[in-house]
C-alpha cells in the first residue's frame, strides 16, 4: 500500500490542533477524512482548500457529534468498510473545569464519552481494515494533566488517563498485526481551547522551560512521525510534548 493509497481519519479535524493535523497529513501525501461537530462552513472550507492544493488526493469532511453514541456508531460502521484505512487520530476533546468535590456526574460522563468512549469505539472499528492489511496507526491526543494533576481538571484528566491506559493494552494486543497505538500528551498549546488561560499566559510561559506555548504544527508534526514507516517500532508509548513543563516543578498561581 503506497502512502497515497493510505486513508487517515482525524476526529475534531475542523479547527485547532485537528485542522493542523489534517493539513500536515495532507502535505505528507495521505488521503484524509476528518470529523467535525458544528463548524460546517470551516470544515468545508478546509476540505475545499486541500482539494485545490492536492488534487490527486481524497479529502472527506464528516459531521459527527461524538457526544452522541448513535452518531459515533454510524461513523464507526462507515469507517470499518474503508478498505484503505491506515490511520486513526483521536483528536476530539471536550473540557470540563470543576473542582473534584463539585463535579456534576452527567456532565462528567459526557466528557468521558467524547474524549474516551467514542475513541474506543472508533479504534475498534478501525482495526478491521488495519489488521486485514497488517498495517495501521492509532494515535490519541492526550494531555500531561493525566499524569501531573491540576486543580479543577479531575474529570478531564481522568478521560486522558483512561486514554493512555487503554492505548497501552491495545498496543500489546495488536502489535503482531502490524498496528501501533500511541498517545501524544501535549502541555499548553496555542489554540482557542486555552483562551480561558489568556489572562495568566505570561505567568504560565515564565514557568515553561521553553518559554512559550506549543504551536499546533508541532503537535501535528509528531502525529505525522508516528504514522510514518520509521515509527513502526514505537507502540504503547505516551509521548510528552510540553516544552519541558512536566520535567519542572510546575505551574503555581
Kinemage of the C-alpha trace (Angstrom):
@kinemage 1
@onewidth
@group {chain A} dominant
@subgroup {mainchain}
@vectorlist {calphas} color= white
{ca unk a 1} P 0.000 0.000 0.000
{ca unk a 2} L 1.646 3.262 -1.089
{ca unk a 3} L 1.318 6.376 1.037
{ca unk a 4} L -1.079 7.909 -1.477
{ca unk a 5} L -3.396 4.944 -1.006
{ca unk a 6} L -3.493 5.353 2.772
{ca unk a 7} L -6.522 6.979 4.385
{ca unk a 8} L -6.352 8.565 7.841
{ca unk a 9} L -9.360 9.571 9.935
{ca unk a 10} L -8.859 12.569 12.244
{ca unk a 11} L -11.627 13.350 14.730
{ca unk a 12} L -12.176 17.008 15.524
{ca unk a 13} L -10.275 17.948 12.385
{ca unk a 14} L -12.151 21.128 11.569
{ca unk a 15} L -10.120 23.511 13.702
{ca unk a 16} L -7.386 23.883 16.304
{ca unk a 17} L -4.834 21.093 16.583
{ca unk a 18} L -7.071 18.855 14.476
{ca unk a 19} L -7.065 21.090 11.421
{ca unk a 20} L -3.288 21.399 11.580
{ca unk a 21} L -3.023 17.596 11.791
{ca unk a 22} L -5.259 17.308 8.719
{ca unk a 23} L -3.160 19.830 6.794
{ca unk a 24} L 0.115 18.194 7.826
{ca unk a 25} L -1.002 14.704 6.833
{ca unk a 26} L -2.344 16.011 3.519
{ca unk a 27} L 1.046 17.580 2.786
{ca unk a 28} L 2.672 14.241 3.622
{ca unk a 29} L 0.622 12.554 0.888
{ca unk a 30} L -2.164 10.872 2.839
{ca unk a 31} L -5.844 10.832 1.965
{ca unk a 32} L -7.642 12.339 4.955
{ca unk a 33} L -11.158 12.066 6.351
{ca unk a 34} L -11.942 14.295 9.293
{ca unk a 35} L -14.914 14.751 11.560
{ca unk a 36} L -16.360 17.968 12.906
{ca unk a 37} L -19.286 18.708 15.215
{ca unk a 38} L -20.717 22.120 14.405
{ca unk a 39} L -18.307 24.233 12.343
{ca unk a 40} L -19.621 23.045 8.980
{ca unk a 41} L -18.509 26.080 6.975
{ca unk a 42} L -14.994 25.983 8.445
{ca unk a 43} L -14.700 22.262 7.762
{ca unk a 44} L -15.885 22.602 4.191
{ca unk a 45} L -13.516 25.497 3.611
{ca unk a 46} L -10.630 23.334 4.826
{ca unk a 47} L -11.683 20.424 2.625
{ca unk a 48} L -12.027 22.652 -0.436
{ca unk a 49} L -8.605 24.200 0.148
{ca unk a 50} L -6.978 20.783 0.430
{ca unk a 51} L -8.680 19.512 -2.724
{ca unk a 52} L -7.270 22.503 -4.585
{ca unk a 53} L -3.779 22.055 -3.148
{ca unk a 54} L -3.624 18.272 -3.543
{ca unk a 55} L -5.943 17.329 -6.428
{ca unk a 56} L -4.710 13.742 -6.630
{ca unk a 57} L -5.703 13.007 -3.034
{ca unk a 58} L -9.070 12.413 -1.367
{ca unk a 59} L -10.450 14.565 1.452
{ca unk a 60} L -13.709 13.895 3.279
{ca unk a 61} L -15.424 16.085 5.896
{ca unk a 62} L -17.864 14.176 8.104
{ca unk a 63} L -20.264 15.724 10.593
{ca unk a 64} L -20.402 13.702 13.791
{ca unk a 65} L -21.197 14.688 17.362
{ca unk a 66} L -19.015 12.364 19.412
{ca unk a 67} L -21.110 13.090 22.492
{ca unk a 68} L -23.911 11.206 20.738
{ca unk a 69} L -23.364 7.447 20.901
{ca unk a 70} L -25.619 6.816 17.900
{ca unk a 71} L -23.598 9.185 15.728
{ca unk a 72} L -20.375 7.556 16.898
{ca unk a 73} L -21.798 4.170 15.965
{ca unk a 74} L -22.757 5.408 12.496
{ca unk a 75} L -19.239 6.751 11.941
{ca unk a 76} L -17.713 3.507 13.216
{ca unk a 77} L -19.807 1.425 10.833
{ca unk a 78} L -18.780 3.626 7.919
{ca unk a 79} L -15.045 3.596 8.639
{ca unk a 80} L -14.992 -0.169 9.210
{ca unk a 81} L -15.745 -0.540 5.499
{ca unk a 82} L -12.939 1.727 4.272
{ca unk a 83} L -10.533 -0.786 2.699
{ca unk a 84} L -7.559 1.587 2.686
{ca unk a 85} L -7.929 2.889 6.257
{ca unk a 86} L -4.406 3.137 7.648
{ca unk a 87} L -4.574 5.674 10.462
{ca unk a 88} L -6.958 6.836 13.172
{ca unk a 89} L -6.121 10.001 15.122
{ca unk a 90} L -8.462 10.781 18.009
{ca unk a 91} L -8.035 14.492 18.458
{ca unk a 92} L -11.582 15.428 19.521
{ca unk a 93} L -11.707 16.632 23.075
{ca unk a 94} L -14.072 18.423 25.404
{ca unk a 95} L -13.092 20.182 28.613
{ca unk a 96} L -14.849 20.473 31.944
{ca unk a 97} L -13.194 22.573 34.650
{ca unk a 98} L -14.665 21.867 38.052
{ca unk a 99} L -13.250 21.063 41.488
{ca unk a 100} L -13.445 17.337 42.211
{ca unk a 101} L -15.932 17.741 45.050
{ca unk a 102} L -18.280 19.735 42.811
{ca unk a 103} L -18.311 17.522 39.699
{ca unk a 104} L -21.690 17.103 38.019
{ca unk a 105} L -21.791 13.436 37.050
{ca unk a 106} L -23.913 13.731 33.868
{ca unk a 107} L -21.555 16.442 32.594
{ca unk a 108} L -18.503 14.362 33.512
{ca unk a 109} L -19.973 11.340 31.742
{ca unk a 110} L -20.478 13.425 28.612
{ca unk a 111} L -16.806 14.446 28.667
{ca unk a 112} L -15.810 10.800 29.064
{ca unk a 113} L -17.999 9.901 26.083
{ca unk a 114} L -16.328 12.460 23.822
{ca unk a 115} L -12.739 12.023 24.989
{ca unk a 116} L -12.654 8.294 25.683
{ca unk a 117} L -15.643 6.100 24.826
{ca unk a 118} L -16.009 7.462 21.290
{ca unk a 119} L -12.302 6.782 20.799
{ca unk a 120} L -12.572 3.158 21.907
{ca unk a 121} L -15.476 2.524 19.540
{ca unk a 122} L -13.785 4.145 16.568
{ca unk a 123} L -10.478 2.450 17.331
{ca unk a 124} L -12.226 -0.920 17.381
{ca unk a 125} L -13.829 -0.171 14.019
{ca unk a 126} L -10.509 0.896 12.535
{ca unk a 127} L -8.837 -2.384 13.471
{ca unk a 128} L -10.768 -4.446 10.937
{ca unk a 129} L -9.201 -2.885 7.810
{ca unk a 130} L -5.874 -2.267 9.544
{ca unk a 131} L -5.376 -5.867 10.643
{ca unk a 132} L -6.577 -7.132 7.285
{ca unk a 133} L -3.778 -5.178 5.584
{ca unk a 134} L -1.398 -5.799 8.517
{ca unk a 135} L -0.563 -2.103 8.697
{ca unk a 136} L -2.072 0.635 10.821
{ca unk a 137} L -1.502 3.523 13.186
{ca unk a 138} L -3.729 4.654 16.061
{ca unk a 139} L -2.865 7.904 17.855
{ca unk a 140} L -4.703 9.579 20.721
{ca unk a 141} L -4.174 13.212 21.660
{ca unk a 142} L -3.969 13.105 25.434
{ca unk a 143} L -2.657 15.626 27.946
{ca unk a 144} L 0.072 15.995 30.546
{ca unk a 145} L -2.637 16.567 33.168
{ca unk a 146} L -3.348 12.824 33.036
{ca unk a 147} L -0.096 12.336 34.962
{ca unk a 148} L 0.661 15.665 36.617
{ca unk a 149} L -2.677 16.654 38.100
{ca unk a 150} L -4.094 20.168 38.020
{ca unk a 151} L -6.678 21.971 40.127
{ca unk a 152} L -10.136 21.775 38.564
{ca unk a 153} L -9.100 19.218 35.934
{ca unk a 154} L -10.184 15.999 37.662
{ca unk a 155} L -12.793 14.957 35.077
{ca unk a 156} L -10.720 15.993 32.060
{ca unk a 157} L -7.574 14.386 33.454
{ca unk a 158} L -9.481 11.153 34.113
{ca unk a 159} L -10.543 10.928 30.460
{ca unk a 160} L -6.969 11.394 29.265
{ca unk a 161} L -5.641 8.938 31.814
{ca unk a 162} L -8.166 6.375 30.609
{ca unk a 163} L -6.988 7.004 27.050
{ca unk a 164} L -3.361 6.360 27.975
{ca unk a 165} L -4.156 3.124 29.825
{ca unk a 166} L -6.361 1.870 27.002
{ca unk a 167} L -3.709 2.557 24.370
{ca unk a 168} L -1.079 0.569 26.248
{ca unk a 169} L -3.294 -2.518 26.357
{ca unk a 170} L -4.389 -2.044 22.754
{ca unk a 171} L -0.753 -1.775 21.657
{ca unk a 172} L 0.051 -5.142 23.221
{ca unk a 173} L -2.956 -6.794 21.595
{ca unk a 174} L -2.372 -5.619 18.012
{ca unk a 175} L 1.410 -5.230 17.660
{ca unk a 176} L 1.852 -8.547 15.841
{ca unk a 177} L -0.787 -7.453 13.332
{ca unk a 178} L 1.355 -4.519 12.219
{ca unk a 179} L -0.727 -1.928 14.093
{ca unk a 180} L 0.729 0.568 16.564
{ca unk a 181} L -1.139 2.524 19.256
{ca unk a 182} L 0.322 5.582 20.971
{ca unk a 183} L -0.684 8.693 22.898
{ca unk a 184} L 0.704 12.191 22.437
{ca unk a 185} L 0.494 14.224 25.657
{ca unk a 186} L 0.729 17.961 24.963
{ca unk a 187} L 1.060 20.685 27.552
{ca unk a 188} L -0.229 24.170 26.780
{ca unk a 189} L -0.974 24.556 23.065
{ca unk a 190} L -1.803 27.877 21.434
{ca unk a 191} L -5.419 27.186 20.403
{ca unk a 192} L -8.891 28.556 21.147
{ca unk a 193} L -9.354 25.855 23.797
{ca unk a 194} L -6.856 27.653 26.026
{ca unk a 195} L -8.484 31.064 25.693
{ca unk a 196} L -9.550 30.801 29.332
{ca unk a 197} L -5.880 30.885 30.340
{ca unk a 198} L -5.070 34.028 28.360
{ca unk a 199} L -5.116 36.233 31.443
{ca unk a 200} L -2.437 34.065 33.076
{ca unk a 201} L -0.462 33.377 29.924
{ca unk a 202} L 2.573 35.476 30.832
{ca unk a 203} L 2.875 33.777 34.225
{ca unk a 204} L 2.480 30.310 32.694
{ca unk a 205} L 5.023 30.926 29.946
{ca unk a 206} L 7.596 32.047 32.512
{ca unk a 207} L 7.334 28.644 34.147
{ca unk a 208} L 7.601 26.623 30.932
{ca unk a 209} L 11.312 25.920 30.302
{ca unk a 210} L 10.911 26.668 26.571
{ca unk a 211} L 9.211 29.937 27.495
{ca unk a 212} L 6.115 29.633 25.308
{ca unk a 213} L 3.016 27.598 24.457
{ca unk a 214} L 3.344 24.887 21.806
{ca unk a 215} L 2.281 25.622 18.246
{ca unk a 216} L -0.375 23.314 16.765
{ca unk a 217} L 2.005 22.397 13.930
{ca unk a 218} L 4.466 20.987 16.496
{ca unk a 219} L 1.816 18.572 17.736
{ca unk a 220} L 0.842 17.749 14.149
{ca unk a 221} L 4.453 17.028 13.263
{ca unk a 222} L 4.652 14.373 15.971
{ca unk a 223} L 1.415 12.817 14.694
{ca unk a 224} L 2.902 12.696 11.204
{ca unk a 225} L 6.011 10.948 12.515
{ca unk a 226} L 4.023 8.317 14.402
{ca unk a 227} L 2.181 7.475 11.167
{ca unk a 228} L 5.410 7.143 9.182
{ca unk a 229} L 7.130 3.813 8.419
{ca unk a 230} L 10.064 4.918 10.592
{ca unk a 231} L 7.809 4.779 13.665
{ca unk a 232} L 6.813 1.135 13.239
{ca unk a 233} L 8.670 0.125 16.418
{ca unk a 234} L 7.046 2.785 18.608
{ca unk a 235} L 3.916 1.432 20.259
{ca unk a 236} L 2.314 1.615 23.681
{ca unk a 237} L 4.083 4.920 24.279
{ca unk a 238} L 2.873 8.161 25.845
{ca unk a 239} L 4.959 10.895 24.262
{ca unk a 240} L 5.111 14.195 26.121
{ca unk a 241} L 5.398 17.435 24.149
{ca unk a 242} L 5.202 20.286 26.643
{ca unk a 243} L 8.339 22.408 26.372
{ca unk a 244} L 9.800 20.776 29.477
{ca unk a 245} L 6.888 21.740 31.735
{ca unk a 246} L 6.350 18.286 33.235
{ca unk a 247} L 10.073 17.994 33.895
{ca unk a 248} L 9.965 21.124 36.054
{ca unk a 249} L 8.261 21.928 39.339
{ca unk a 250} L 5.068 23.018 37.553
{ca unk a 251} L 2.687 25.947 37.351
{ca unk a 252} L 1.967 27.868 40.547
{ca unk a 253} L -0.724 30.524 40.841
